[in-house]
Structure formats: C-alpha cells, structure tokens
C-alpha cells in the first residue's frame, strides 16, 4: 500500500509540543558565547530631517559597549528591490532624513538585552519635522517628496504595457458597473518576530543565524549589501516561527548585525519587540483598486478593467512587483474577451510593503469577485449562476488569459457546483428570503467566490539530495525552507514511497548554506511542486543507482532487478527467496547518494470555490461569520492532514482580512495599530467551522501532478466573506463596504443607504 495520500502525523510536532522550538533568539550555540545585544534607536516621526545625533550620554550608560550612527556605518545605502526607482535607496542607519515611524537611526550594543532600552532612550536626536504623505492619491501628486533626488514618489509604473483603450473597452456592453475599492494593508504578525545573530570566524567568514524563508537568497542579499563574496558568508536557519511572505529574503537589519559584529569583534544578537515588528516588518496588500465590469443583461461578461495604485511604503521592496501578479491574474477564472489593467506603485511615509499570503493574487481575486457580485446585483442575476456562465470551460485548457497567464488545468464550474451543493446553497437562499420578508434584525448573507491562483512564485528550480546510510537511515537535503508547512514529514513520505524505508528513519535537513549551497526557499506555494518533486526524482534515481551497484553483487542484469519496498532491498524480479542486497548494505560499500535539480519551467494554477454564510445584526452592524465551505483543488493530495492544515490557516487569514485586520496610520504617518491591543488578530472564537470539500485535478507541469495549496484558502475565503456581509444588507440598498467589515462600517453603510433611499 502506498504511503502517498495517507494521513501521516507530522514528525515535526513532538518536539514543538514538548521541548518547544529553538528560534534564533533561543540559540545557545557556543559560537555566540559572549554576544552583545543590539537595540535600535528608532524614529518617532514619519518624515523629518536629522539635524544631529548625540550619543555621548548613551555611551556611558551601564552595560553599553558601543553606540553607532549612520555616520559610522560604511555599508552603502541599498536599493532593496532592483525594479524600483534607482534614487530610492535605504540607508542601514538613517543619516540626513527619516521616512517612516520606526526607521533606525542608531544602534546601541550592550552586554545584556535589558540594558539596551534604557541606553537607547539616552540617544538625543534633533529632528526637524517635514510634511508626511500617507494617502496614495496624495503621494501621486508629488507635492511632498520622500526622495527629492528622485523628483517623484512613483516607484514604478505598469500602466504603459499596452495602449489604454478607454471607453472603447466597454463599447459593446449593455451594462457597465464601476467602483473604487480598497484592499487594505495588513500585518503578517508571525509568532516569531524578526531576529538575527552573527559572528566572524578566524578564517574571515561570517556566520549569520536568522529567521527567514529562504537561506540562500538571504545570504546572497546580505553579501551584496556588505560588498562581500557570498562564499564568505554562511547563513543558518534555526526554527522559523512563521513567515507568511514577510520573511522572504533578508532584512537590512541582518547585514547591520553582521557589520556590527565585525566592528566590535564579538558576536552580536538582535531580536525585535512586537511593537517594533508591527512598525518595522514589511506589511502586505495596500492597494487602491478601480474596477469596471461590463456585459449584457443575460449575464455574459464582455469586458473588465482593473486600475491599481499600490503602496510601496517608504523604501521600495518586494511590494514593487506584486501588482504584476495582480494584473496577470486580473480575469480570475473567467473567459472575458476584453481585459485591460494598469498599475502604479507609489512611495509613502509608511512601513514598506512586500509579500503576504498570496502576494498580489488575493488582490486580483478580491477585485474580480467584487466586480462579479456588483454586476450580478445590477442585472438581477444569482451570483453563483453568473460565475458558472462565465468561467473557462474544461475543454479550453491549457488556456491563455487576457492577463497573459497560461492556466494548466481546471474545472471551475464543477468546483462552484460542488461547494454550493455541500452548502445547500438553495436552502440558504430560501432562509435568507424568509428573514428578509420577516424583517429580522439578524439578516443572513451568502457569499460566493471562484478563484484561480498562480503558484511557484517565479522560482521553478529546486534541488534535493537523498542519501542512504549504512545503518539504514536516510538523509534528505532540500533547498526549500519550512516554517510550519510540514516538509520534514512530506519529503520523508516521498522518499519512503520510493525507497521502502520507513518515514521514522528519514531525516530532512534544510537552511544551512554550507550544507545546501543552492535553493530557492519557501514562498509562493512552490515547495511541493518543486522541492517535493525534486525529492521524489532523486529517490527514483537513487533506486536506479542502487540497482546498477547491485547487479554485480547479485550477478544479474540491471533490467532484471527491482526494489522490494517491503524490505528496502534490491531483488531479482520474479525470484522470491533468491539472493538480495539491501540499500543499507550497498551504502556500506560505497556512498549511496543522489543529487537532483528539478526545473518545472512553468507555474501551476490551483483553483477552487468558497461559500461563506454570515449573520449581520442590522441594528448594530455587527457581522459574524457562521460557516464557510471551501473547495481548494491543488491536484493530488500527498498528506490530507497537512493539506487540510494549510487550508485551515489560509482560510483563517482570509476571514481575518475581510472582518478584522487593518494597519492604520494617521495623517502624520503615526501608526495606530502598533500592538495586538489595537490590531485585530483573530482567535478561534472569531472563526467559524470550516467545511472542506475535496477535488483533485492534476497538473501536467510535473510528473506527480502537484500544485500549491499554501495560499489558496486565503485567496478564496476573503472575497467569499466580503461578498457575504454585503449580501446580507444588499436588500437595504448597500452595494459595497470596504474591508475590514467592522460594525461601524456596516452600520454606517446601512444608514447612508437609508438616507439615500429617503431622498
């Protein structure tokens, strides 16, 4: 019986549930003995010039070993994302200007961590406040410039890809609906905040321990910033307590910690507080979208336009490129003949933006799914039926959309049907009608979403090494980098399936650039379809290598040999009881090891459909998500336990954005959501039961048929819940409410609609 497709309990969990994880700040590595602790002095202003920094009093504080400012720092300011405006460089410690609240202006090194806060308070910075620009529309006016040398706040524009068709796009449409919507900023808020430790060896090499999603690219980034050869830098990942995209690559602080260690000649540690994380770690989303959809009254959608203004924050990072994914995925699951999109990315006096679970694709889905509901409402058509009428049909695959994506496979209408059947969609609509007729205070809302997402993150190449040892154990080296995904279990299952060696005898290693020099890490739902396939292929090749080695031992031709998976031994086909040789014995005579690099060359496109049911108290505006049905099709399921866990996490984060989460800055750039007391992280009490519906449509991109699932739940659940809340009050004249759907926003929308109808 195959182990694939079975609910194997995660081998990682016993350590986490007993001893606990070992995060970067927990390390007791002897190489860090005597490490100094870094406390960063951060700007309290969003935009100001720095007249002077006085550190003399801080230097004399108890436990202080050194204090450094930007004037001391000889690491050149860096462009944190290559596609950004070349003048928008970030200094590692600010010198003449600060551009967001929380920007580091000095570094205090102390013997004990607790001494750093007191000493940092003694650093006297003379700021001259400047006007701040927080609103994206205002930033586009270039009246307040973050980088005067750039002459503009526009980081990059993606609106010139083809000629703007203007109103001609909708010339053939009977109905056209347009709306401006906000896809608000959210915080990644991982369990473990950012952290790094560094020391320099006698050989001149630097070792950095840090919390990141991809060791190899983080190594390369830090080496580049520091002007080092990457071979002189070793980067090691301890346990990583969540990333959600915000820990892709390196943070500038990693390079700063390494530089400080070299300057003082001692190991150095840095670990930020939660408030520092909420103001300093990259944030997600942050798009202002104008959606326009047109078609005929029979429900045929003929044209769609999406115009995006995206917020890069103060220093452009990965957020610069994410609107590209929004534009690419703009048509969603629909066969729309005419599609146009544009994007502008603008700098503001706020925290930088980057990836957050889905990274550009949820924004696209949110836009098209709101557009479909607005269109359905305008023509009086059921939103589920409208979607089924316009989705791409199975026989059309592979299908190249007007967004330029080549979808590999999908059955979108079937997914909508299955999830609606599971939810008893008709029964829910009947109950909704009864409540509306009675005028109940608690109204029912039903939201539908159909989605497709691109997985692979642009990183299609991954490697794996599989080695059998003389004691019968196996080591798997992988370029992927888990932070909760269950790779140790999943990769062991893939190797076990081919080698006939139990999962408990297989160890998976990752995140050490000396041990694994190349790799692309984990992001973009890429790991199974790249890293997992690499492990599978390496295991298959290892069996072939073992058969070649065993041919001499067994005095048989390679073609007559096979692996007996019950014993992990090479045997002669059709000769039970004949001589055999185990993989372990073969490893005892000569190293039995295979390296495999897999290049998928293309992304895959998982898809699905969600139905959400909410109750809205129309008297108070309070909305409650009662239930959600989710169909997330990512091809064959390797381990249903891990698969469902990824879906649960994704669905929770999608609901959280729809209902609770929003990073807020005031007009002066002051963060108003810098603690968990102000920022709405959901607990289990705020989440409903998840009803999971399965469907498995394999891809042809890899031999296993795998697609990615890590972000799918977020992409499907958020618009379903958003649509459901608006649906609950649509009969009162409400057509749209921006997220998060807080009671005051829902209440306000109801009362504004009532005022409008009373005119």
C-alpha positions as a printed Julia matrix, in Angstrom:
759×3 Matrix{Float64}:
   0.0     0.0     0.0
   1.31    3.45   -0.93
   2.05    5.93    1.83
   1.11    8.75   -0.52
  -2.34   10.17    0.14
  -2.46    8.95    3.74
  -2.8    10.98    6.93
   0.72   10.61    8.3
   1.09   12.51   11.57
   3.68   15.26   11.32
   7.06   14.1    12.55
   7.99   17.71   13.45
   5.29   18.12   16.06
   6.53   16.11   19.09
   9.5    18.46   19.57
   7.37   21.57   19.2
   4.77   20.23   21.62
   7.26   19.09   24.26
  10.65   20.8    24.29
   9.47   23.68   22.14
  11.01   25.29   19.09
  14.51   26.73   19.01
  14.16   30.12   17.4
  17.04   32.47   16.57
  16.76   34.24   19.92
  16.81   30.89   21.76
  20.15   29.75   20.37
  22.77   28.65   22.87
  25.38   27.92   20.2
  28.86   28.19   21.72
  29.89   30.39   18.82
  27.58   33.05   20.23
  29.09   32.97   23.72
  29.61   36.49   24.99
  27.38   38.02   22.34
  26.38   41.64   22.64
  22.76   42.67   22.25
  21.61   45.26   19.71
  18.9    47.78   20.49
  17.94   50.05   17.62
  17.04   53.68   18.24
  14.02   54.33   16.05
  12.47   57.49   14.7
   9.26   58.68   16.38
   8.45   60.77   13.29
   7.3    59.61    9.85
   9.15   62.3     7.93
  11.88   64.57    9.2
  15.39   65.77    8.59
  18.05   64.84   11.13
  20.0    67.86   12.38
  22.17   65.98   14.85
  22.51   62.78   16.89
  24.16   62.95   20.31
  25.18   59.53   21.65
  27.65   60.53   24.38
  25.29   60.03   27.3
  24.19   56.66   25.95
  27.8    55.51   25.63
  28.31   55.99   29.37
  25.18   54.1    30.39
  25.51   50.8    32.31
  26.4    47.84   30.13
  26.94   49.84   26.95
  29.9    48.66   24.87
  29.36   50.79   21.77
  26.89   53.1    20.01
  26.89   53.55   16.24
  25.09   56.02   13.99
  24.75   56.28   10.25
  27.85   58.43   10.14
  29.84   55.44   11.41
  28.28   52.96    9.01
  30.33   52.18    5.92
  27.73   49.93    4.29
  26.44   51.92    1.31
  22.7    52.63    1.15
  20.98   49.91   -0.87
  18.19   49.66   -3.4
  16.13   46.94   -1.73
  14.34   45.9    -4.92
  16.01   46.09   -8.36
  12.89   47.23  -10.25
  12.4    50.29   -8.05
  13.29   53.89   -8.82
  17.09   53.92   -8.58
  17.14   57.02   -6.35
  15.06   55.36   -3.59
  17.94   53.92   -1.58
  17.64   52.8     2.03
  20.46   53.56    4.49
  21.17   50.9     7.09
  21.07   53.64    9.71
  19.39   56.89    8.69
  21.71   59.86    8.33
  20.07   63.02    6.99
  16.38   62.05    6.79
  13.87   59.58    8.22
  10.93   58.43    6.11
   8.7    56.35    8.4
   8.0    55.87   12.08
  10.36   53.2    13.33
  13.26   53.84   10.98
  16.55   53.04   12.72
  18.89   55.98   13.35
  21.37   54.43   15.81
  22.42   51.05   17.19
  23.24   50.51   20.87
  25.26   47.43   21.86
  25.01   46.22   25.45
  26.21   43.27   27.48
  22.63   42.35   28.48
  19.48   42.78   26.44
  17.59   44.67   29.16
  20.26   47.38   29.29
  19.63   48.37   25.68
  16.23   50.02   26.13
  17.45   52.38   28.87
  20.56   53.29   26.92
  18.62   53.86   23.69
  16.44   56.4    25.49
  19.57   58.44   26.16
  20.37   58.91   22.46
  19.38   62.5    21.67
  18.23   63.05   18.08
  17.37   66.54   16.88
  14.65   66.12   14.23
  13.14   68.84   12.06
   9.67   67.62   11.1
   8.61   67.53    7.45
   5.14   67.12    5.99
   4.26   63.45    5.67
   2.33   61.8     2.86
   0.34   58.69    3.73
  -2.54   58.67    1.26
  -1.63   57.05   -2.07
  -3.57   59.55   -4.16
  -1.82   62.42   -2.41
   1.55   60.75   -2.9
   0.93   60.57   -6.65
   0.67   64.36   -6.74
   4.39   64.62   -5.82
   3.71   67.65   -3.63
   5.58   66.04   -0.72
   8.58   64.07   -1.93
  10.19   61.28    0.09
  13.25   61.29   -2.16
  13.85   64.77   -3.6
  16.59   63.43   -5.88
  14.05   61.08   -7.47
  11.77   64.0    -8.31
   8.72   61.79   -7.84
   7.06   59.42   -5.41
   6.22   56.99   -8.21
   8.34   53.91   -7.66
   7.39   52.24  -10.92
   4.5    52.28  -13.34
   3.0    49.28  -15.1
   0.31   51.2   -16.94
   2.11   51.55  -20.26
   2.19   47.84  -21.17
  -0.28   48.49  -23.99
  -2.37   51.36  -25.21
  -5.22   52.32  -22.92
  -8.47   51.51  -24.78
 -10.52   53.95  -22.72
 -14.28   53.67  -23.05
 -13.93   51.58  -26.2
 -13.31   48.57  -23.97
 -16.99   48.66  -22.98
 -18.5    49.83  -26.27
 -20.33   46.55  -26.85
 -21.78   46.25  -23.32
 -25.41   46.75  -22.31
 -24.46   47.24  -18.66
 -21.31   48.76  -17.14
 -20.59   48.96  -13.41
 -17.62   50.72  -11.83
 -16.41   51.03   -8.26
 -13.35   52.11   -6.3
 -12.44   49.59   -3.6
  -9.7    49.31   -1.01
  -7.6    46.22   -0.4
  -6.25   47.38    2.93
  -2.82   46.94    4.47
  -2.38   44.0     6.8
   0.42   42.89    9.11
   1.99   39.46    8.77
   2.3    39.23   12.58
   4.26   35.94   12.71
   4.61   34.15   16.04
   8.35   34.84   15.94
   9.39   38.42   15.29
  12.49   39.18   13.2
  15.82   38.14   14.66
  19.45   37.66   13.68
  22.74   36.73   15.33
  26.2    36.97   13.76
  29.84   36.2    14.44
  33.07   36.23   12.43
  35.43   33.28   12.4
  39.21   33.36   12.37
  39.05   32.41    8.7
  37.37   35.73    7.93
  34.0    34.17    7.19
  30.8    35.46    8.76
  28.04   33.19   10.06
  24.54   34.57   10.45
  21.68   32.82   12.21
  18.37   34.41   11.27
  14.65   33.98   10.74
  13.91   33.91    7.03
  12.02   31.85    4.44
  14.98   31.23    2.14
  18.53   30.92    3.39
  20.35   31.01    0.08
  18.79   34.18   -1.33
  19.09   35.86    2.07
  22.8    35.01    2.06
  23.21   36.5    -1.4
  21.34   39.68   -0.48
  23.34   40.28    2.69
  26.63   39.58    0.9
  25.68   42.04   -1.83
  24.77   44.77    0.64
  28.02   44.26    2.53
  30.19   44.08   -0.57
  31.25   40.52    0.28
  31.67   37.39   -1.79
  28.73   35.1    -0.97
  31.13   32.22   -0.31
  32.47   34.17    2.69
  29.06   34.19    4.33
  27.29   31.24    5.93
  23.61   31.6     6.76
  21.86   29.12    9.07
  18.18   28.93    9.89
  17.07   27.65   13.29
  13.33   27.02   13.67
  11.37   29.78   11.97
   8.18   30.84   13.7
   6.05   31.81   10.74
   6.71   33.98    7.75
   3.58   34.42    5.58
   5.73   36.07    2.91
   7.09   38.85    5.13
  10.28   36.86    5.77
  11.13   36.24    2.12
  14.81   37.06    1.65
  16.87   39.19    4.01
  16.1    42.24    6.1
  18.62   45.1     6.1
  18.99   44.52    9.83
  20.69   41.18    9.07
  23.52   42.99    7.3
  23.66   45.59   10.06
  24.03   42.9    12.73
  26.88   41.29   10.76
  28.58   44.66   10.29
  28.26   45.49   13.99
  29.77   42.13   14.91
  32.78   42.84   12.74
  33.18   46.34   14.15
  33.22   45.25   17.8
  34.98   41.93   17.24
  32.34   39.98   19.16
  29.19   38.0    18.35
  26.06   40.16   18.19
  22.37   39.34   18.68
  19.25   41.22   17.61
  15.63   40.38   18.36
  12.85   42.89   17.89
   9.86   43.51   20.12
   6.29   43.0    18.95
   5.74   46.75   18.56
   8.93   47.03   16.52
   7.66   44.18   14.37
   4.31   45.86   13.81
   6.01   49.06   12.64
   9.2    47.76   11.03
   8.46   44.42    9.39
   7.16   44.62    5.83
   3.38   44.67    5.53
   1.04   43.26    2.93
  -1.64   44.26    0.44
  -2.18   48.04    0.36
  -3.92   48.59   -2.97
  -6.46   51.12   -4.12
  -8.39   49.46   -6.95
 -10.82   50.82   -9.5
 -12.85   48.01  -11.03
 -15.07   48.36  -14.07
 -17.05   45.44  -15.47
 -19.38   45.32  -18.45
 -21.59   42.88  -20.28
 -25.11   42.01  -21.33
 -28.23   41.57  -19.25
 -28.26   37.84  -19.94
 -25.16   37.57  -17.74
 -22.48   37.48  -20.43
 -19.44   39.39  -19.15
 -17.69   41.03  -22.09
 -15.16   43.44  -20.61
 -13.23   44.08  -17.41
 -10.83   46.8   -16.38
  -8.67   46.95  -13.25
  -6.66   50.05  -12.35
  -4.4    49.71   -9.33
  -2.47   52.14   -7.19
  -0.2    50.19   -4.85
   1.56   51.45   -1.73
   5.28   50.63   -1.57
   5.82   52.33    1.77
   8.9    54.41    2.46
  11.55   52.16    0.93
  10.51   50.05   -2.09
  10.84   46.32   -1.52
   9.05   43.27   -2.92
   5.78   45.2    -2.9
   7.03   46.9    -6.07
   6.47   43.82   -8.22
   3.3    42.4    -6.66
   0.89   44.44   -8.83
   2.34   42.47  -11.75
   0.71   39.36  -10.28
  -2.49   41.32   -9.65
  -2.57   42.32  -13.3
  -1.64   38.85  -14.54
  -4.45   37.24  -12.54
  -6.98   40.03  -13.12
  -9.5    37.95  -15.16
  -9.64   35.22  -12.48
 -11.45   32.07  -13.56
 -13.4    33.85  -16.27
 -13.25   33.81  -20.06
 -13.62   37.56  -20.57
 -12.95   38.69  -24.15
 -11.7    42.2   -23.32
  -9.47   42.89  -20.33
  -7.24   45.85  -19.53
  -5.27   46.58  -16.38
  -2.83   49.19  -15.16
  -0.76   49.69  -12.02
   1.22   52.44  -10.38
   3.36   51.91   -7.3
   3.95   54.88   -5.06
   6.16   55.62   -2.04
   4.55   56.91    1.17
   5.78   57.73    4.69
   4.78   54.32    6.0
   6.28   50.9     6.58
   7.48   49.16    3.42
   5.24   46.57    1.8
   6.1    43.14    0.47
   4.51   39.72    0.18
   1.71   38.49    2.42
  -0.01   35.14    1.95
  -0.95   35.19   -1.73
   1.13   38.24   -2.65
  -0.73   40.05   -5.4
  -3.05   37.2    -6.32
  -5.6    37.69   -3.49
  -5.81   41.33   -4.53
  -6.71   40.28   -8.07
  -9.31   37.79   -6.86
 -10.83   40.28   -4.45
 -11.26   42.77   -7.28
 -12.81   40.44   -9.86
 -15.05   38.71   -7.31
 -16.41   42.02   -6.05
 -16.89   43.04   -9.67
 -18.87   39.87  -10.4
 -21.16   40.49   -7.43
 -21.68   44.13   -8.41
 -22.56   43.04  -11.94
 -24.88   40.27  -10.71
 -26.67   42.76   -8.46
 -27.05   45.25  -11.31
 -28.66   42.74  -13.71
 -30.59   40.83  -11.03
 -28.83   37.5   -11.54
 -27.79   34.97   -8.9
 -24.05   35.45   -8.26
 -23.27   31.72   -8.39
 -25.07   31.34  -11.73
 -23.31   34.39  -13.15
 -19.96   32.86  -12.27
 -20.76   29.47  -13.81
 -21.92   31.14  -17.01
 -18.62   32.95  -17.48
 -15.91   30.58  -16.24
 -13.4    28.95  -18.55
 -14.58   25.51  -19.64
 -12.53   22.31  -19.06
 -12.08   21.66  -22.76
 -10.4    25.07  -23.2
  -7.28   24.13  -21.21
  -4.46   24.94  -21.44
  -5.92   28.43  -21.59
  -4.05   31.71  -22.03
  -5.94   34.54  -20.38
  -6.08   38.2   -21.37
  -3.84   38.75  -18.34
  -1.12   36.72  -20.05
  -1.2    33.66  -17.76
  -1.35   30.16  -19.24
  -3.65   28.13  -16.99
  -2.7    24.45  -16.99
  -5.95   22.73  -15.93
  -9.19   23.38  -14.13
 -12.87   22.57  -13.73
 -14.18   25.84  -12.39
 -17.92   25.33  -12.89
 -17.73   21.89  -11.27
 -15.99   23.42   -8.25
 -18.75   26.01   -7.86
 -21.42   23.3    -8.18
 -19.77   21.01   -5.61
 -19.26   23.68   -2.99
 -22.78   25.03   -3.48
 -24.2    21.53   -3.12
 -22.21   20.99    0.07
 -23.51   24.27    1.48
 -27.13   23.64    0.39
 -26.99   26.93   -1.47
 -30.66   26.86   -2.47
 -31.68   26.21    1.12
 -29.58   29.11    2.31
 -31.16   31.44   -0.23
 -34.62   30.32    0.9
 -33.76   31.04    4.54
 -32.38   34.42    3.52
 -35.65   35.25    1.74
 -37.67   34.31    4.84
 -35.6    36.56    7.09
 -35.9    39.46    4.68
 -39.64   39.01    4.43
 -39.97   39.0     8.23
 -37.66   42.0     8.61
 -35.46   40.16   11.12
 -32.74   42.07   12.94
 -30.35   39.21   12.14
 -30.09   39.03    8.38
 -28.38   36.19    6.51
 -25.68   36.84    3.93
 -24.33   34.32    1.42
 -21.07   34.99   -0.37
 -19.6    33.04   -3.28
 -16.1    33.19   -4.7
 -14.47   31.39   -7.59
 -10.71   31.68   -7.77
  -7.6    30.53   -9.56
  -4.12   31.25   -8.3
  -0.62   31.09   -9.7
   1.86   29.03   -7.67
   5.58   28.66   -7.99
   6.49   32.22   -7.11
   8.61   32.55  -10.24
  11.08   30.16   -8.61
  10.68   26.98  -10.64
  14.08   25.37   -9.94
  14.75   23.38   -6.77
  17.17   20.7    -5.7
  17.28   17.73   -3.37
  19.93   15.3    -2.22
  18.93   11.86   -0.98
  21.46    9.62    0.76
  21.08    6.16    2.28
  23.46    5.41    5.15
  24.96    2.04    6.18
  22.69    1.88    9.24
  19.61    2.0     7.04
  18.72    5.62    7.75
  18.24    8.28    5.09
  19.14   11.94    4.92
  17.3    14.31    2.61
  18.79   17.74    1.89
  16.37   20.27    0.45
  16.61   23.81   -0.84
  13.11   24.53    0.47
  12.77   26.15    3.86
   9.84   25.17    6.09
   8.28   27.44    8.67
   5.21   25.42    9.55
   4.45   23.64    6.26
   5.4    20.11    7.34
   8.24   19.48    4.9
  10.04   17.05    7.2
   7.03   14.75    7.05
   6.07   15.31    3.42
   9.58   14.93    2.0
  10.13   11.82    4.12
   6.9    10.36    2.73
   8.06   10.95   -0.84
  11.43    9.32   -0.16
   9.87    6.46    1.78
   7.49    5.68   -1.06
  10.37    5.12   -3.48
  12.99    3.63   -1.14
  10.87    1.34    1.0
  12.45    2.82    4.14
  10.09    3.94    6.96
   9.44    7.65    7.49
  10.85    7.49   11.02
  14.26    6.56    9.59
  14.38    9.58    7.27
  15.8    12.95    8.36
  15.18   16.08    6.33
  17.7    18.92    6.59
  17.43   22.46    5.26
  18.53   26.03    5.82
  22.32   25.84    6.03
  24.05   27.44    3.07
  27.28   25.5     3.64
  25.39   22.21    3.63
  22.96   23.22    0.87
  24.59   26.0    -1.21
  21.72   26.47   -3.67
  17.98   26.59   -3.19
  15.0    28.87   -3.61
  13.34   28.53   -0.21
   9.64   28.54    0.51
   7.19   31.09   -0.81
   4.52   31.36   -3.46
   3.11   27.91   -2.62
   6.07   26.44   -4.5
   7.56   23.82   -2.21
   5.77   20.56   -3.02
   5.68   21.09   -6.78
   9.39   21.98   -6.88
  11.19   20.74   -3.76
   8.89   17.77   -3.27
   9.19   16.7    -6.89
  12.99   17.05   -6.6
  12.95   14.68   -3.6
  10.77   12.21   -5.5
  13.01   12.32   -8.57
  16.2    11.99   -6.51
  14.73    8.97   -4.73
  13.82    7.32   -8.03
  17.34    7.96   -9.34
  18.85    6.56   -6.15
  16.98    3.28   -6.66
  18.32    3.11  -10.22
  21.84    3.74   -8.92
  21.36    1.02   -6.31
  20.24   -1.44   -8.99
  23.37   -0.71  -11.01
  25.53   -1.32   -7.93
  23.57   -4.46   -7.01
  23.91   -6.01  -10.46
  27.47   -7.19   -9.73
  26.59   -8.36   -6.22
  23.59  -10.37   -7.41
  25.18  -11.42  -10.69
  22.16  -10.24  -12.64
  21.44   -7.65  -15.3
  20.09   -4.31  -14.16
  16.9    -4.85  -16.14
  16.14   -7.98  -14.1
  16.34   -6.17  -10.77
  13.75   -4.29   -8.74
  13.4    -2.78   -5.31
  11.4    -4.79   -2.8
   9.83   -1.9    -0.91
   8.75   -4.16    1.94
  12.39   -4.81    2.87
  14.26   -1.92    1.24
  16.31   -4.43   -0.74
  17.23   -4.95   -4.39
  15.98   -8.34   -5.59
  15.7   -10.3    -8.83
  12.28   -9.93  -10.4
  10.06  -12.98  -10.13
  12.52  -14.91   -7.99
  11.18  -14.97   -4.43
  13.69  -16.24   -1.91
  16.62  -15.52   -4.2
  19.66  -13.59   -3.06
  19.07   -9.89   -2.32
  21.05   -6.9    -1.11
  19.67   -4.06    1.0
  20.15   -0.4     0.26
  21.93   -0.11    3.61
  24.45   -2.81    2.64
  25.1    -1.11   -0.68
  25.68    2.18    1.19
  28.21    0.38    3.38
  30.49   -0.42    0.47
  30.21    2.84   -1.42
  28.41    6.14   -0.82
  24.8     5.81   -2.0
  23.78    9.36   -2.7
  21.98   11.28   -5.47
  21.65   15.0    -6.14
  18.77   16.09   -8.35
  17.81   19.52   -9.62
  14.28   19.87  -10.9
  13.16   22.71  -13.18
   9.4    22.95  -13.55
   9.86   25.8   -16.05
   6.26   26.91  -15.51
   3.91   27.72  -12.64
   0.81   25.72  -11.8
  -2.68   27.1   -11.29
  -4.67   25.61   -8.42
  -8.25   26.77   -8.15
 -11.38   26.47   -6.1
 -14.63   27.94   -4.9
 -15.83   29.04   -1.47
 -19.25   29.74    0.01
 -19.48   31.81    3.19
 -22.51   32.35    5.39
 -22.71   35.32    7.74
 -25.24   36.86   10.05
 -25.45   40.64   10.27
 -27.28   42.46   13.04
 -28.7    45.36   11.03
 -29.36   47.35   14.22
 -25.73   47.33   15.4
 -23.81   46.5    12.22
 -22.09   43.51   13.83
 -21.33   40.76   11.33
 -20.49   37.19   12.34
 -19.1    34.52   10.04
 -21.21   31.47   10.82
 -19.8    28.91    8.4
 -17.61   28.54    5.35
 -17.42   25.78    2.76
 -14.15   25.63    0.87
 -13.12   23.64   -2.18
  -9.4    24.05   -2.87
  -8.12   21.93   -5.75
  -4.33   21.63   -5.77
  -4.03   18.34   -7.61
  -3.26   15.01   -5.89
  -3.15   15.26   -2.1
   0.1    13.94   -0.64
  -0.9    14.08    3.04
  -4.52   15.06    3.82
  -3.56   16.08    7.37
  -1.01   18.62    6.16
  -3.16   19.63    3.2
  -6.14   20.44    5.41
  -3.92   22.24    7.9
  -2.63   24.54    5.18
  -6.2    25.22    4.11
  -7.33   25.97    7.66
  -4.55   28.51    8.11
  -5.24   30.15    4.78
  -8.98   30.36    5.31
  -8.44   31.91    8.74
  -6.2    34.62    7.31
  -8.66   35.4     4.53
 -11.53   35.75    7.0
  -9.3    37.88    9.21
  -8.64   40.38    6.43
 -12.3    40.55    5.5
 -13.52   41.06    9.05
 -10.81   42.35   11.37
  -7.33   43.22   10.21
  -6.16   46.63    9.05
  -2.91   48.51    9.5
  -3.8    52.15   10.13
  -1.67   55.3    10.03
  -2.9    58.77   10.88
  -2.4    61.72    8.54
   1.06   62.38   10.03
   2.21   58.8     9.46
   1.86   57.71   13.07
   0.93   54.0    13.3
  -2.31   53.47   15.21
  -2.1    49.67   15.16
   1.35   49.03   16.63
   0.28   46.44   19.23
  -2.06   43.48   19.39
  -4.3    45.63   21.59
  -5.02   47.74   18.51
  -4.6    45.28   15.64
  -7.33   42.67   15.22
  -5.7    39.24   15.15
  -8.49   36.62   15.28
  -8.64   33.81   17.79
 -10.56   30.56   17.41
 -13.56   32.31   18.97
 -13.83   34.65   15.97
 -13.62   31.88   13.39
 -16.36   29.51   12.21
 -16.25   25.81   11.45
 -14.5    25.04    8.17
 -16.26   22.57    5.88
 -13.68   21.27    3.42
 -14.74   19.9     0.05
 -12.16   17.98   -1.98
 -11.48   17.77   -5.68
  -8.17   16.75   -7.29
  -7.28   17.97  -10.76
  -3.63   17.14  -11.55
  -1.32   19.41  -13.5
   0.78   18.25  -16.41
   3.68   20.51  -15.36
   5.24   17.85  -13.12
   5.09   14.06  -13.02
   3.31   13.98   -9.66
   0.52   16.33  -10.74
   1.12   18.53   -7.67
   0.04   22.16   -7.41
   0.45   24.54   -4.47
  -2.07   24.95   -1.64
  -0.41   27.14    0.99
  -2.11   30.38   -0.05
  -5.24   29.07   -1.74
  -7.5    29.25    1.31
  -6.75   32.93    1.8
  -7.47   33.75   -1.82
 -10.84   32.01   -1.79
 -12.16   32.85    1.66
 -11.63   36.61    1.78
 -13.89   37.58   -1.13
 -16.48   34.98   -0.14
 -16.82   36.5     3.33
 -16.64   40.05    1.95
 -19.41   39.3    -0.53
 -21.49   37.57    2.16
 -21.56   40.55    4.51
 -22.54   42.92    1.71
 -25.14   40.4     0.51
 -26.71   40.37    3.97
 -27.57   44.07    3.71
 -27.88   44.47   -0.05
 -31.68   44.48    0.16
 -31.32   47.65    2.26
 -29.6    49.41   -0.64
 -25.97   48.69    0.27
 -23.82   47.82   -2.76
 -20.31   47.92   -1.26
 -18.42   48.23    2.04
 -14.65   48.32    2.21
 -12.77   45.82    4.35
 -12.42   45.2     7.22
 -16.15   44.84    7.77
 -16.27   46.29   11.26
 -19.61   47.01   12.95
 -19.21   50.77   12.5
 -18.55   50.4     8.77
 -21.52   48.08    8.25
 -23.81   50.26   10.39
 -22.69   53.39    8.55
 -23.29   51.78    5.15
 -26.82   50.75    6.17
 -27.7    54.22    7.43
 -26.21   56.0     4.42
 -28.22   53.74    2.13
 -31.38   54.52    4.12
 -30.71   58.25    3.84
 -30.18   57.89    0.1
 -33.42   55.98   -0.38
 -35.32   58.57    1.66
 -34.37   61.4    -0.72
